[in-house]
Amino acid sequence: MKVKVKRALSYANKRYAAGDVLDMSTRDAKLMAAVGRVSMAAEPTPTEEPDMPPPKSSKGKKRSGYKRRDIQAEDANAEAATAEPPQSE
């Protein structure tokens, strides 16, 4: 991640002065920004793509098998209820 140095610092065994732009990991950039050493507002290079949300899926909502099982259970219950009770002798 490209960051702009606000105050002089050393990073990866190198010295950077205020105004320098350097590349560091996202984790380190967030930490350095939190302590006020760098600004994450550095201009992106042409090779970097802007952060975009992931594309929405074109597939519909996934169907679960619960509805089918419920219908089968209702059919089984209906058959049991309509069946004749056993005749006692």
N, C-alpha and C positions, 0 to 999 in steps of 0.2 A: 504494500500500500504506500502510495506517495504521500509524504508529509512535508510541511514547511517548518523549519526550525525557528522558534521564537527567541530562545535564549541559548547561548553556547552550550554544547554538550558533547560528550564522547559516546559513540555507539559503534559496536563491532570493531573495537580497537582503532577507531578513527575519530578525529576531532572535526566538529562542524560548528560554523559560526552562524549567528542569527541571519535569517534570510535564505540559507541553503535549503535545497530540496533534496530529500533522500528517500530511499525505498526501505521499508521495514515491514515486519510481519504485522498483521492486523492486531494481534494480541499486544505486541509491544507499542504499536501506535496508539491504541486506546489507553494504555498505561501512561505513556509519555504525555498524552493530551490531558489526562486527568491531573497530572502534577504540574501542568503548565509549561512544559518544555517544547512541545510542538503543536502545530495547528494542522488538523486533518483537512483543511480547505485547500490543499494543493491542487492545481489543475491536473486533470487526468491526462495521461499520454494518449496519443492516437491509437495505440495498441490495446488500451484498456476499454472495455465496454461498460456503459453505465449500468448501474444496478437496476434490474427490471424484475417485476414479479414473475413467478413461473407461469407459463401459459395454462389457460384453463383447459381441462379435459373436454374433449368433444363427445365423450361417451356419456350416456345417460346414467341415472342413478342405478347403482347395483341393486339387484333384487335379491331378497333373502328367501329362503325356503320355508319360512315360518307360516306364511299365509296358506301355502299348499298343505302343510301338515295340519293346520287348524281345520281346514275344510275336511280333510280325511278323518280327523278325530270327530268332528261334528257328524259326519256321515255314519261313522261307526256307532256313535251314541244314539243317533236316530234309529238305526237298525235294531239296536238292543232294546230301545224303548218300544218299538212297534212289534217286536217279537212276542209271540204268545207266551204267557207265563207257564211254567210246567204244571201239568194237571196232577193234582194229588189224588190218590186212590182212596 
